[in-house]
Amino acid sequence: MRGRAMEQLDRDECIRLIERHPACVGRVALAGPRPIIFPVNYAVDRGNVVFRSDPGTKFQAAADGSYVAFE
């Protein structure tokens, strides 16, 4: 949109916005040799974004040692 600028949000503002979102579906991106993006069901617990992954899954193997981003 014209006239709109990007702004940086602090962590507390990000958590407040995430807590208001009713869908609770997000994406976790892993940076590695090739980026991988996983859809996840998430919750906010005491100011932390949490989601579950079973041991031995493709996500767990890819996340080991990777940079991670949540959207």
All heavy atoms as TSV, in Angstrom:
chain	resi	resn	atom	element	x	y	z
A	1	MET	N	N	0.838	-1.183	0.000
A	1	MET	CA	C	0.000	0.000	0.000
A	1	MET	C	C	0.881	1.243	0.000
A	1	MET	O	O	1.905	1.272	0.663
A	1	MET	CB	C	-0.896	0.029	1.227
A	1	MET	CG	C	-1.954	-1.011	1.256
A	1	MET	SD	S	-2.960	-0.773	2.726
A	1	MET	CE	C	-4.534	-0.698	1.986
A	2	ARG	N	N	0.422	2.217	-0.673
A	2	ARG	CA	C	1.147	3.472	-0.749
A	2	ARG	C	C	1.093	4.213	0.587
A	2	ARG	O	O	0.072	4.231	1.252
A	2	ARG	CB	C	0.515	4.329	-1.808
A	2	ARG	CG	C	1.476	5.143	-2.542
A	2	ARG	CD	C	0.807	5.655	-3.765
A	2	ARG	NE	N	1.849	5.858	-4.725
A	2	ARG	CZ	C	1.871	6.844	-5.563
A	2	ARG	NH1	N	0.878	7.679	-5.604
A	2	ARG	NH2	N	2.856	6.969	-6.393
A	3	GLY	N	N	2.234	4.798	0.976
A	3	GLY	CA	C	2.257	5.590	2.193
A	3	GLY	C	C	2.445	4.794	3.469
A	3	GLY	O	O	2.461	5.354	4.539
A	4	ARG	N	N	2.532	3.486	3.362
A	4	ARG	CA	C	2.741	2.654	4.549
A	4	ARG	C	C	4.217	2.312	4.668
A	4	ARG	O	O	4.861	1.949	3.696
A	4	ARG	CB	C	1.953	1.354	4.452
A	4	ARG	CG	C	0.470	1.569	4.466
A	4	ARG	CD	C	-0.062	0.883	5.649
A	4	ARG	NE	N	-1.461	1.186	5.824
A	4	ARG	CZ	C	-2.264	0.419	6.494
A	4	ARG	NH1	N	-1.829	-0.687	7.005
A	4	ARG	NH2	N	-3.506	0.754	6.655
A	5	ALA	N	N	4.725	2.406	5.865
A	5	ALA	CA	C	6.120	2.063	6.116
A	5	ALA	C	C	6.173	0.837	7.018
A	5	ALA	O	O	5.252	0.581	7.793
A	5	ALA	CB	C	6.835	3.224	6.786
A	6	MET	N	N	7.239	0.106	6.892
A	6	MET	CA	C	7.438	-1.034	7.786
A	6	MET	C	C	7.881	-0.507	9.133
A	6	MET	O	O	8.556	0.511	9.229
A	6	MET	CB	C	8.497	-1.979	7.229
A	6	MET	CG	C	8.056	-2.687	5.980
A	6	MET	SD	S	9.291	-3.863	5.419
A	6	MET	CE	C	9.078	-5.150	6.619
A	7	GLU	N	N	7.489	-1.195	10.177
A	7	GLU	CA	C	7.943	-0.826	11.503
A	7	GLU	C	C	8.374	-2.076	12.250
A	7	GLU	O	O	7.873	-3.168	11.994
A	7	GLU	CB	C	6.868	-0.088	12.289
A	7	GLU	CG	C	5.635	-0.924	12.594
A	7	GLU	CD	C	4.591	-0.145	13.360
A	7	GLU	OE1	O	4.701	-0.073	14.599
A	7	GLU	OE2	O	3.673	0.377	12.717
A	8	GLN	N	N	9.321	-1.903	13.129
A	8	GLN	CA	C	9.818	-3.032	13.910
A	8	GLN	C	C	9.006	-3.122	15.194
A	8	GLN	O	O	8.801	-2.130	15.893
A	8	GLN	CB	C	11.293	-2.829	14.242
A	8	GLN	CG	C	11.891	-4.023	14.934
A	8	GLN	CD	C	13.399	-3.906	15.030
A	8	GLN	OE1	O	14.030	-3.158	14.293
A	8	GLN	NE2	N	13.973	-4.651	15.931
A	9	LEU	N	N	8.511	-4.328	15.500
A	9	LEU	CA	C	7.741	-4.565	16.717
A	9	LEU	C	C	8.643	-5.223	17.748
A	9	LEU	O	O	9.437	-6.100	17.411
A	9	LEU	CB	C	6.551	-5.476	16.430
A	9	LEU	CG	C	5.576	-5.017	15.351
A	9	LEU	CD1	C	4.503	-6.070	15.141
A	9	LEU	CD2	C	4.955	-3.694	15.726
A	10	ASP	N	N	8.464	-4.845	18.999
A	10	ASP	CA	C	9.233	-5.529	20.033
A	10	ASP	C	C	8.556	-6.862	20.364
A	10	ASP	O	O	7.440	-7.149	19.930
A	10	ASP	CB	C	9.440	-4.657	21.271
A	10	ASP	CG	C	8.151	-4.325	22.022
A	10	ASP	OD1	O	7.146	-5.055	21.874
A	10	ASP	OD2	O	8.149	-3.336	22.779
A	11	ARG	N	N	9.240	-7.691	21.111
A	11	ARG	CA	C	8.759	-9.037	21.416
A	11	ARG	C	C	7.393	-9.016	22.098
A	11	ARG	O	O	6.503	-9.796	21.765
A	11	ARG	CB	C	9.776	-9.765	22.288
A	11	ARG	CG	C	9.397	-11.195	22.567
A	11	ARG	CD	C	10.411	-11.852	23.514
A	11	ARG	NE	N	10.171	-13.261	23.647
A	11	ARG	CZ	C	9.174	-13.789	24.353
A	11	ARG	NH1	N	8.308	-13.020	24.969
A	11	ARG	NH2	N	9.023	-15.097	24.421
A	12	ASP	N	N	7.212	-8.123	23.088
A	12	ASP	CA	C	5.940	-8.071	23.816
A	12	ASP	C	C	4.769	-7.743	22.896
A	12	ASP	O	O	3.703	-8.339	23.012
A	12	ASP	CB	C	6.020	-7.049	24.953
A	12	ASP	CG	C	6.953	-7.479	26.076
A	12	ASP	OD1	O	7.214	-8.699	26.204
A	12	ASP	OD2	O	7.430	-6.602	26.815
A	13	GLU	N	N	4.974	-6.816	21.966
A	13	GLU	CA	C	3.918	-6.471	21.019
A	13	GLU	C	C	3.612	-7.658	20.102
A	13	GLU	O	O	2.449	-7.943	19.798
A	13	GLU	CB	C	4.308	-5.242	20.197
A	13	GLU	CG	C	3.270	-4.824	19.183
A	13	GLU	CD	C	1.978	-4.284	19.792
A	13	GLU	OE1	O	1.915	-4.044	21.016
A	13	GLU	OE2	O	1.023	-4.108	19.033
A	14	CYS	N	N	4.634	-8.365	19.654
A	14	CYS	CA	C	4.424	-9.557	18.821
A	14	CYS	C	C	3.588	-10.594	19.547
A	14	CYS	O	O	2.635	-11.144	18.989
A	14	CYS	CB	C	5.766	-10.165	18.411
A	14	CYS	SG	S	6.679	-9.179	17.214
A	15	ILE	N	N	3.927	-10.862	20.806
A	15	ILE	CA	C	3.172	-11.855	21.593
A	15	ILE	C	C	1.725	-11.397	21.769
A	15	ILE	O	O	0.788	-12.194	21.626
A	15	ILE	CB	C	3.849	-12.116	22.953
A	15	ILE	CG1	C	5.214	-12.783	22.744
A	15	ILE	CG2	C	2.962	-12.962	23.865
A	15	ILE	CD1	C	5.166	-14.147	22.096
A	16	ARG	N	N	1.506	-10.117	22.073
A	16	ARG	CA	C	0.127	-9.612	22.220
A	16	ARG	C	C	-0.671	-9.815	20.936
A	16	ARG	O	O	-1.833	-10.223	20.967
A	16	ARG	CB	C	0.140	-8.123	22.591
A	16	ARG	CG	C	0.291	-7.863	24.069
A	16	ARG	CD	C	-0.024	-6.413	24.417
A	16	ARG	NE	N	0.938	-5.478	23.848
A	16	ARG	CZ	C	2.131	-5.192	24.384
A	16	ARG	NH1	N	2.515	-5.773	25.493
A	16	ARG	NH2	N	2.926	-4.327	23.797
A	17	LEU	N	N	-0.062	-9.548	19.788
A	17	LEU	CA	C	-0.764	-9.725	18.516
A	17	LEU	C	C	-1.041	-11.199	18.227
A	17	LEU	O	O	-2.115	-11.561	17.751
A	17	LEU	CB	C	0.057	-9.100	17.379
A	17	LEU	CG	C	0.146	-7.578	17.403
A	17	LEU	CD1	C	1.178	-7.094	16.400
A	17	LEU	CD2	C	-1.207	-6.945	17.146
A	18	ILE	N	N	-0.079	-12.059	18.513
A	18	ILE	CA	C	-0.269	-13.494	18.286
A	18	ILE	C	C	-1.376	-14.041	19.179
A	18	ILE	O	O	-2.199	-14.846	18.751
A	18	ILE	CB	C	1.045	-14.264	18.519
A	18	ILE	CG1	C	2.046	-13.935	17.418
A	18	ILE	CG2	C	0.808	-15.773	18.587
A	18	ILE	CD1	C	3.441	-14.472	17.682
A	19	GLU	N	N	-1.429	-13.601	20.436
A	19	GLU	CA	C	-2.453	-14.090	21.365
A	19	GLU	C	C	-3.860	-13.735	20.910
A	19	GLU	O	O	-4.802	-14.466	21.192
A	19	GLU	CB	C	-2.216	-13.511	22.764
A	19	GLU	CG	C	-1.063	-14.134	23.486
A	19	GLU	CD	C	-0.783	-13.488	24.828
A	19	GLU	OE1	O	-0.907	-12.264	24.958
A	19	GLU	OE2	O	-0.438	-14.241	25.755
A	20	ARG	N	N	-4.022	-12.644	20.176
A	20	ARG	CA	C	-5.348	-12.231	19.702
A	20	ARG	C	C	-5.787	-12.988	18.461
A	20	ARG	O	O	-6.950	-12.921	18.073
A	20	ARG	CB	C	-5.337	-10.733	19.396
A	20	ARG	CG	C	-5.204	-9.897	20.628
A	20	ARG	CD	C	-5.399	-8.418	20.422
A	20	ARG	NE	N	-5.464	-7.957	19.058
A	20	ARG	CZ	C	-5.030	-6.783	18.647
A	20	ARG	NH1	N	-4.457	-5.968	19.491
A	20	ARG	NH2	N	-5.138	-6.418	17.383
A	21	HIS	N	N	-4.881	-13.682	17.798
A	21	HIS	CA	C	-5.208	-14.377	16.549
A	21	HIS	C	C	-5.922	-15.687	16.877
A	21	HIS	O	O	-5.356	-16.556	17.531
A	21	HIS	CB	C	-3.926	-14.648	15.764
A	21	HIS	CG	C	-4.185	-15.021	14.348
A	21	HIS	ND1	N	-4.516	-16.294	13.975
A	21	HIS	CD2	C	-4.190	-14.281	13.221
A	21	HIS	CE1	C	-4.697	-16.331	12.667
A	21	HIS	NE2	N	-4.502	-15.122	12.190
A	22	PRO	N	N	-7.139	-15.869	16.422
A	22	PRO	CA	C	-7.914	-17.047	16.820
A	22	PRO	C	C	-7.521	-18.350	16.113
A	22	PRO	O	O	-7.805	-19.421	16.613
A	22	PRO	CB	C	-9.347	-16.665	16.452
A	22	PRO	CG	C	-9.194	-15.713	15.316
A	22	PRO	CD	C	-7.907	-14.964	15.577
A	23	ALA	N	N	-6.877	-18.283	14.963
A	23	ALA	CA	C	-6.658	-19.502	14.173
A	23	ALA	C	C	-5.657	-20.444	14.807
A	23	ALA	O	O	-5.785	-21.654	14.712
A	23	ALA	CB	C	-6.205	-19.140	12.765
A	24	CYS	N	N	-4.619	-19.927	15.435
A	24	CYS	CA	C	-3.574	-20.736	16.069
A	24	CYS	C	C	-2.876	-21.678	15.098
A	24	CYS	O	O	-2.507	-22.792	15.439
A	24	CYS	CB	C	-4.112	-21.490	17.271
A	24	CYS	SG	S	-4.647	-20.399	18.573
A	25	VAL	N	N	-2.768	-21.266	13.854
A	25	VAL	CA	C	-1.987	-22.003	12.869
A	25	VAL	C	C	-0.894	-21.062	12.392
A	25	VAL	O	O	-1.161	-19.938	11.991
A	25	VAL	CB	C	-2.846	-22.461	11.670
A	25	VAL	CG1	C	-1.983	-23.134	10.608
A	25	VAL	CG2	C	-3.941	-23.395	12.137
A	26	GLY	N	N	0.336	-21.519	12.491
A	26	GLY	CA	C	1.463	-20.700	12.075
A	26	GLY	C	C	2.395	-21.519	11.209
A	26	GLY	O	O	2.091	-22.657	10.830
A	27	ARG	N	N	3.537	-20.926	10.917
A	27	ARG	CA	C	4.546	-21.632	10.137
A	27	ARG	C	C	5.891	-21.464	10.821
A	27	ARG	O	O	6.202	-20.397	11.339
A	27	ARG	CB	C	4.630	-21.064	8.719
A	27	ARG	CG	C	3.381	-21.345	7.920
A	27	ARG	CD	C	3.515	-20.858	6.531
A	27	ARG	NE	N	3.304	-19.412	6.517
A	27	ARG	CZ	C	3.083	-18.710	5.432
A	27	ARG	NH1	N	3.072	-19.304	4.257
A	27	ARG	NH2	N	2.900	-17.412	5.479
A	28	VAL	N	N	6.657	-22.532	10.807
A	28	VAL	CA	C	8.021	-22.499	11.309
A	28	VAL	C	C	8.935	-22.694	10.110
A	28	VAL	O	O	8.782	-23.652	9.346
A	28	VAL	CB	C	8.269	-23.598	12.366
A	28	VAL	CG1	C	9.723	-23.634	12.771
A	28	VAL	CG2	C	7.395	-23.366	13.578
A	29	ALA	N	N	9.858	-21.756	9.931
A	29	ALA	CA	C	10.812	-21.834	8.827
A	29	ALA	C	C	12.184	-22.177	9.387
A	29	ALA	O	O	12.614	-21.611	10.396
A	29	ALA	CB	C	10.869	-20.518	8.078
A	30	LEU	N	N	12.837	-23.126	8.760
A	30	LEU	CA	C	14.176	-23.546	9.159
A	30	LEU	C	C	15.142	-23.166	8.055
A	30	LEU	O	O	14.904	-23.435	6.876
A	30	LEU	CB	C	14.224	-25.054	9.383
A	30	LEU	CG	C	13.201	-25.614	10.371
A	30	LEU	CD1	C	13.247	-27.127	10.363
A	30	LEU	CD2	C	13.454	-25.075	11.751
A	31	ALA	N	N	16.240	-22.524	8.440
A	31	ALA	CA	C	17.264	-22.139	7.461
A	31	ALA	C	C	18.353	-23.200	7.485
A	31	ALA	O	O	18.906	-23.520	8.517
A	31	ALA	CB	C	17.841	-20.781	7.812
A	32	GLY	N	N	18.608	-23.770	6.373
A	32	GLY	CA	C	19.656	-24.779	6.253
A	32	GLY	C	C	20.233	-24.667	4.858
A	32	GLY	O	O	20.167	-23.606	4.253
A	33	PRO	N	N	20.728	-25.756	4.357
A	33	PRO	CA	C	21.186	-25.699	2.965
A	33	PRO	C	C	20.054	-25.247	2.040
A	33	PRO	O	O	20.266	-24.499	1.112
A	33	PRO	CB	C	21.605	-27.129	2.653
A	33	PRO	CG	C	21.786	-27.796	3.960
A	33	PRO	CD	C	20.919	-27.059	4.941
A	34	ARG	N	N	18.829	-25.719	2.354
A	34	ARG	CA	C	17.621	-25.269	1.655
A	34	ARG	C	C	16.583	-24.934	2.717
A	34	ARG	O	O	16.378	-25.711	3.652
A	34	ARG	CB	C	17.085	-26.367	0.748
A	34	ARG	CG	C	17.982	-26.624	-0.429
A	34	ARG	CD	C	17.475	-27.651	-1.390
A	34	ARG	NE	N	16.101	-28.075	-1.190
A	34	ARG	CZ	C	15.594	-29.156	-1.727
A	34	ARG	NH1	N	16.335	-29.922	-2.493
A	34	ARG	NH2	N	14.354	-29.484	-1.522
A	35	PRO	N	N	15.903	-23.792	2.612
A	35	PRO	CA	C	14.874	-23.457	3.605
A	35	PRO	C	C	13.741	-24.485	3.572
A	35	PRO	O	O	13.372	-24.982	2.510
A	35	PRO	CB	C	14.360	-22.094	3.164
A	35	PRO	CG	C	15.347	-21.587	2.184
A	35	PRO	CD	C	16.063	-22.761	1.613
A	36	ILE	N	N	13.227	-24.801	4.742
A	36	ILE	CA	C	12.090	-25.717	4.871
A	36	ILE	C	C	11.050	-25.011	5.733
A	36	ILE	O	O	11.397	-24.430	6.762
A	36	ILE	CB	C	12.499	-27.040	5.545
A	36	ILE	CG1	C	13.621	-27.719	4.776
A	36	ILE	CG2	C	11.300	-27.969	5.673
A	36	ILE	CD1	C	14.205	-28.924	5.498
A	37	ILE	N	N	9.784	-25.070	5.335
A	37	ILE	CA	C	8.710	-24.431	6.083
A	37	ILE	C	C	7.686	-25.483	6.471
A	37	ILE	O	O	7.227	-26.259	5.628
A	37	ILE	CB	C	8.055	-23.308	5.259
A	37	ILE	CG1	C	9.109	-22.257	4.912
A	37	ILE	CG2	C	6.888	-22.688	6.015
A	37	ILE	CD1	C	8.654	-21.218	3.939
A	38	PHE	N	N	7.346	-25.502	7.774
A	38	PHE	CA	C	6.385	-26.459	8.304
A	38	PHE	C	C	5.179	-25.724	8.874
A	38	PHE	O	O	5.352	-24.785	9.662
A	38	PHE	CB	C	7.003	-27.270	9.454
A	38	PHE	CG	C	8.128	-28.159	9.051
A	38	PHE	CD1	C	9.436	-27.721	9.126
A	38	PHE	CD2	C	7.887	-29.450	8.619
A	38	PHE	CE1	C	10.489	-28.546	8.763
A	38	PHE	CE2	C	8.928	-30.281	8.261
A	38	PHE	CZ	C	10.234	-29.827	8.331
A	39	PRO	N	N	3.949	-26.124	8.519
A	39	PRO	CA	C	2.783	-25.567	9.209
A	39	PRO	C	C	2.698	-26.201	10.596
A	39	PRO	O	O	3.012	-27.384	10.768
A	39	PRO	CB	C	1.603	-26.006	8.331
A	39	PRO	CG	C	2.101	-27.209	7.603
A	39	PRO	CD	C	3.586	-27.073	7.474
A	40	VAL	N	N	2.320	-25.403	11.596
A	40	VAL	CA	C	2.196	-25.913	12.964
A	40	VAL	C	C	0.953	-25.334	13.620
A	40	VAL	O	O	0.535	-24.220	13.327
A	40	VAL	CB	C	3.429	-25.558	13.834
A	40	VAL	CG1	C	4.672	-26.263	13.346
A	40	VAL	CG2	C	3.663	-24.068	13.921
A	41	ASN	N	N	0.347	-26.110	14.492
A	41	ASN	CA	C	-0.675	-25.609	15.405
A	41	ASN	C	C	0.083	-25.131	16.631
A	41	ASN	O	O	0.925	-25.862	17.154
A	41	ASN	CB	C	-1.655	-26.709	15.787
A	41	ASN	CG	C	-2.468	-27.167	14.600
A	41	ASN	OD1	O	-2.975	-26.362	13.844
A	41	ASN	ND2	N	-2.567	-28.464	14.430
A	42	TYR	N	N	-0.197	-23.922	17.088
A	42	TYR	CA	C	0.578	-23.367	18.188
A	42	TYR	C	C	-0.335	-22.784	19.258
A	42	TYR	O	O	-1.529	-22.594	19.055
A	42	TYR	CB	C	1.540	-22.291	17.689
A	42	TYR	CG	C	0.839	-21.018	17.267
A	42	TYR	CD1	C	0.601	-19.996	18.179
A	42	TYR	CD2	C	0.398	-20.841	15.968
A	42	TYR	CE1	C	-0.059	-18.843	17.801
A	42	TYR	CE2	C	-0.251	-19.693	15.586
A	42	TYR	CZ	C	-0.482	-18.699	16.506
A	42	TYR	OH	O	-1.140	-17.563	16.126
A	43	ALA	N	N	0.258	-22.496	20.393
A	43	ALA	CA	C	-0.406	-21.800	21.489
A	43	ALA	C	C	0.617	-20.833	22.088
A	43	ALA	O	O	1.809	-20.948	21.840
A	43	ALA	CB	C	-0.894	-22.789	22.537
A	44	VAL	N	N	0.115	-19.898	22.881
A	44	VAL	CA	C	0.996	-19.009	23.634
A	44	VAL	C	C	0.862	-19.402	25.096
A	44	VAL	O	O	-0.243	-19.440	25.641
A	44	VAL	CB	C	0.635	-17.526	23.415
A	44	VAL	CG1	C	1.524	-16.628	24.259
A	44	VAL	CG2	C	0.766	-17.167	21.943
A	45	ASP	N	N	1.981	-19.735	25.708
A	45	ASP	CA	C	2.008	-20.169	27.102
A	45	ASP	C	C	2.980	-19.278	27.872
A	45	ASP	O	O	4.187	-19.357	27.652
A	45	ASP	CB	C	2.447	-21.635	27.178
A	45	ASP	CG	C	2.493	-22.169	28.596
A	45	ASP	OD1	O	1.718	-21.687	29.444
A	45	ASP	OD2	O	3.316	-23.058	28.858
A	46	ARG	N	N	2.430	-18.434	28.740
A	46	ARG	CA	C	3.240	-17.522	29.555
A	46	ARG	C	C	4.230	-16.715	28.716
A	46	ARG	O	O	5.401	-16.600	29.039
A	46	ARG	CB	C	3.960	-18.269	30.668
A	46	ARG	CG	C	2.985	-18.770	31.732
A	46	ARG	CD	C	3.690	-19.577	32.748
A	46	ARG	NE	N	3.692	-20.943	32.242
A	46	ARG	CZ	C	4.194	-21.971	32.860
A	46	ARG	NH1	N	4.786	-21.834	34.007
A	46	ARG	NH2	N	4.134	-23.159	32.332
A	47	GLY	N	N	3.754	-16.200	27.594
A	47	GLY	CA	C	4.576	-15.348	26.752
A	47	GLY	C	C	5.499	-16.076	25.795
A	47	GLY	O	O	6.323	-15.459	25.141
A	48	ASN	N	N	5.358	-17.388	25.682
A	48	ASN	CA	C	6.174	-18.183	24.754
A	48	ASN	C	C	5.283	-18.856	23.728
A	48	ASN	O	O	4.224	-19.381	24.066
A	48	ASN	CB	C	6.951	-19.267	25.504
A	48	ASN	CG	C	7.953	-18.682	26.461
A	48	ASN	OD1	O	8.859	-17.976	26.062
A	48	ASN	ND2	N	7.777	-18.949	27.744
A	49	VAL	N	N	5.717	-18.861	22.482
A	49	VAL	CA	C	5.013	-19.591	21.435
A	49	VAL	C	C	5.447	-21.044	21.543
A	49	VAL	O	O	6.642	-21.347	21.549
A	49	VAL	CB	C	5.352	-19.037	20.032
A	49	VAL	CG1	C	4.709	-19.884	18.951
A	49	VAL	CG2	C	4.900	-17.586	19.918
A	50	VAL	N	N	4.486	-21.946	21.675
A	50	VAL	CA	C	4.800	-23.373	21.831
A	50	VAL	C	C	4.043	-24.194	20.799
A	50	VAL	O	O	2.951	-23.841	20.371
A	50	VAL	CB	C	4.460	-23.875	23.254
A	50	VAL	CG1	C	5.315	-23.183	24.292
A	50	VAL	CG2	C	2.993	-23.686	23.587
A	51	PHE	N	N	4.658	-25.282	20.373
A	51	PHE	CA	C	4.009	-26.253	19.516
A	51	PHE	C	C	4.680	-27.596	19.785
A	51	PHE	O	O	5.768	-27.666	20.346
A	51	PHE	CB	C	4.073	-25.871	18.030
A	51	PHE	CG	C	5.472	-25.717	17.497
A	51	PHE	CD1	C	6.110	-26.786	16.897
A	51	PHE	CD2	C	6.136	-24.511	17.609
A	51	PHE	CE1	C	7.395	-26.654	16.412
A	51	PHE	CE2	C	7.415	-24.372	17.120
A	51	PHE	CZ	C	8.045	-25.446	16.520
A	52	ARG	N	N	4.025	-28.656	19.387
A	52	ARG	CA	C	4.504	-30.005	19.681
A	52	ARG	C	C	5.050	-30.659	18.429
A	52	ARG	O	O	4.521	-30.500	17.336
A	52	ARG	CB	C	3.333	-30.839	20.223
A	52	ARG	CG	C	3.712	-32.200	20.705
A	52	ARG	CD	C	2.481	-32.893	21.261
A	52	ARG	NE	N	1.541	-33.182	20.195
A	52	ARG	CZ	C	1.335	-34.393	19.694
A	52	ARG	NH1	N	1.961	-35.423	20.163
A	52	ARG	NH2	N	0.469	-34.561	18.722
A	53	SER	N	N	6.122	-31.401	18.622
A	53	SER	CA	C	6.700	-32.207	17.542
A	53	SER	C	C	7.166	-33.524	18.156
A	53	SER	O	O	7.863	-33.520	19.167
A	53	SER	CB	C	7.886	-31.467	16.902
A	53	SER	OG	O	8.479	-32.269	15.921
A	54	ASP	N	N	6.772	-34.618	17.568
A	54	ASP	CA	C	7.168	-35.923	18.098
A	54	ASP	C	C	8.644	-36.193	17.811
A	54	ASP	O	O	9.185	-35.748	16.789
A	54	ASP	CB	C	6.327	-37.037	17.466
A	54	ASP	CG	C	4.888	-37.021	17.960
A	54	ASP	OD1	O	4.666	-36.594	19.109
A	54	ASP	OD2	O	3.998	-37.429	17.203
A	55	PRO	N	N	9.297	-36.940	18.700
A	55	PRO	CA	C	10.699	-37.315	18.462
A	55	PRO	C	C	10.834	-38.111	17.160
A	55	PRO	O	O	9.955	-38.899	16.810
A	55	PRO	CB	C	11.048	-38.194	19.658
A	55	PRO	CG	C	10.020	-37.888	20.694
A	55	PRO	CD	C	8.787	-37.456	19.959
A	56	GLY	N	N	11.917	-37.858	16.450
A	56	GLY	CA	C	12.190	-38.612	15.233
A	56	GLY	C	C	11.473	-38.115	13.995
A	56	GLY	O	O	11.560	-38.730	12.937
A	57	THR	N	N	10.756	-36.991	14.083
A	57	THR	CA	C	10.035	-36.486	12.921
A	57	THR	C	C	10.977	-35.741	11.983
A	57	THR	O	O	12.097	-35.385	12.339
A	57	THR	CB	C	8.904	-35.525	13.343
A	57	THR	OG1	O	9.491	-34.410	14.029
A	57	THR	CG2	C	7.889	-36.211	14.237
A	58	LYS	N	N	10.494	-35.481	10.760
A	58	LYS	CA	C	11.262	-34.728	9.778
A	58	LYS	C	C	11.583	-33.333	10.309
A	58	LYS	O	O	12.678	-32.816	10.101
A	58	LYS	CB	C	10.472	-34.648	8.466
A	58	LYS	CG	C	11.228	-33.995	7.350
A	58	LYS	CD	C	10.602	-34.235	5.995
A	58	LYS	CE	C	9.326	-33.503	5.788
A	58	LYS	NZ	N	8.847	-33.516	4.401
A	59	PHE	N	N	10.643	-32.741	11.039
A	59	PHE	CA	C	10.882	-31.420	11.612
A	59	PHE	C	C	12.047	-31.449	12.599
A	59	PHE	O	O	12.945	-30.622	12.543
A	59	PHE	CB	C	9.636	-30.883	12.324
A	59	PHE	CG	C	9.896	-29.607	13.064
A	59	PHE	CD1	C	9.915	-28.402	12.389
A	59	PHE	CD2	C	10.162	-29.614	14.415
A	59	PHE	CE1	C	10.187	-27.226	13.056
A	59	PHE	CE2	C	10.436	-28.443	15.089
A	59	PHE	CZ	C	10.446	-27.247	14.409
A	60	GLN	N	N	12.015	-32.392	13.510
A	60	GLN	CA	C	13.060	-32.467	14.526
A	60	GLN	C	C	14.435	-32.674	13.893
A	60	GLN	O	O	15.414	-32.040	14.280
A	60	GLN	CB	C	12.771	-33.573	15.524
A	60	GLN	CG	C	13.763	-33.589	16.675
A	60	GLN	CD	C	13.499	-34.714	17.647
A	60	GLN	OE1	O	13.008	-35.764	17.266
A	60	GLN	NE2	N	13.828	-34.482	18.886
A	61	ALA	N	N	14.523	-33.516	12.902
A	61	ALA	CA	C	15.800	-33.768	12.230
A	61	ALA	C	C	16.292	-32.514	11.525
A	61	ALA	O	O	17.478	-32.179	11.579
A	61	ALA	CB	C	15.649	-34.915	11.237
A	62	ALA	N	N	15.401	-31.766	10.899
A	62	ALA	CA	C	15.795	-30.567	10.162
A	62	ALA	C	C	16.125	-29.410	11.100
A	62	ALA	O	O	16.963	-28.573	10.791
A	62	ALA	CB	C	14.686	-30.154	9.206
A	63	ALA	N	N	15.488	-29.350	12.265
A	63	ALA	CA	C	15.673	-28.231	13.189
A	63	ALA	C	C	16.982	-28.295	13.946
A	63	ALA	O	O	17.488	-27.261	14.388
A	63	ALA	CB	C	14.508	-28.186	14.186
A	64	ASP	N	N	17.563	-29.455	14.078
A	64	ASP	CA	C	18.792	-29.606	14.856
A	64	ASP	C	C	19.901	-28.745	14.270
A	64	ASP	O	O	20.354	-28.999	13.151
A	64	ASP	CB	C	19.186	-31.075	14.899
A	64	ASP	CG	C	20.322	-31.327	15.874
A	64	ASP	OD1	O	20.444	-30.571	16.857
A	64	ASP	OD2	O	21.080	-32.282	15.659
A	65	GLY	N	N	20.313	-27.706	14.984
A	65	GLY	CA	C	21.401	-26.840	14.535
A	65	GLY	C	C	21.004	-25.775	13.538
A	65	GLY	O	O	21.867	-25.073	13.016
A	66	SER	N	N	19.714	-25.647	13.224
A	66	SER	CA	C	19.252	-24.660	12.241
A	66	SER	C	C	18.793	-23.370	12.913
A	66	SER	O	O	18.391	-23.372	14.061
A	66	SER	CB	C	18.049	-25.197	11.446
A	66	SER	OG	O	18.438	-26.244	10.624
A	67	TYR	N	N	18.845	-22.291	12.149
A	67	TYR	CA	C	18.168	-21.069	12.562
A	67	TYR	C	C	16.686	-21.281	12.318
A	67	TYR	O	O	16.299	-21.891	11.333
A	67	TYR	CB	C	18.657	-19.866	11.754
A	67	TYR	CG	C	20.072	-19.466	12.092
A	67	TYR	CD1	C	21.123	-19.843	11.281
A	67	TYR	CD2	C	20.328	-18.713	13.241
A	67	TYR	CE1	C	22.418	-19.479	11.597
A	67	TYR	CE2	C	21.619	-18.344	13.553
A	67	TYR	CZ	C	22.658	-18.726	12.733
A	67	TYR	OH	O	23.932	-18.370	13.037
A	68	VAL	N	N	15.845	-20.762	13.235
A	68	VAL	CA	C	14.412	-20.999	13.156
A	68	VAL	C	C	13.679	-19.666	13.198
A	68	VAL	O	O	14.041	-18.766	13.958
A	68	VAL	CB	C	13.943	-21.885	14.330
A	68	VAL	CG1	C	12.441	-22.087	14.313
A	68	VAL	CG2	C	14.665	-23.213	14.318
A	69	ALA	N	N	12.637	-19.543	12.382
A	69	ALA	CA	C	11.768	-18.362	12.403
A	69	ALA	C	C	10.316	-18.826	12.506
A	69	ALA	O	O	9.950	-19.859	11.938
A	69	ALA	CB	C	11.956	-17.529	11.148
A	70	PHE	N	N	9.499	-18.078	13.240
A	70	PHE	CA	C	8.073	-18.386	13.376
A	70	PHE	C	C	7.273	-17.275	12.728
A	70	PHE	O	O	7.549	-16.099	12.899
A	70	PHE	CB	C	7.699	-18.513	14.849
A	70	PHE	CG	C	6.221	-18.710	15.063
A	70	PHE	CD1	C	5.661	-19.958	14.832
A	70	PHE	CD2	C	5.405	-17.664	15.450
A	70	PHE	CE1	C	4.300	-20.151	14.994
A	70	PHE	CE2	C	4.058	-17.850	15.619
A	70	PHE	CZ	C	3.497	-19.095	15.389
A	71	GLU	N	N	6.264	-17.674	11.973
A	71	GLU	CA	C	5.362	-16.705	11.333
A	71	GLU	C	C	3.941	-17.087	11.643
A	71	GLU	O	O	3.543	-18.234	11.542
A	71	GLU	CB	C	5.609	-16.764	9.819
A	71	GLU	CG	C	4.704	-15.849	9.044
A	71	GLU	CD	C	4.953	-15.988	7.551
A	71	GLU	OE1	O	4.749	-17.102	7.021
A	71	GLU	OE2	O	5.366	-14.993	6.952
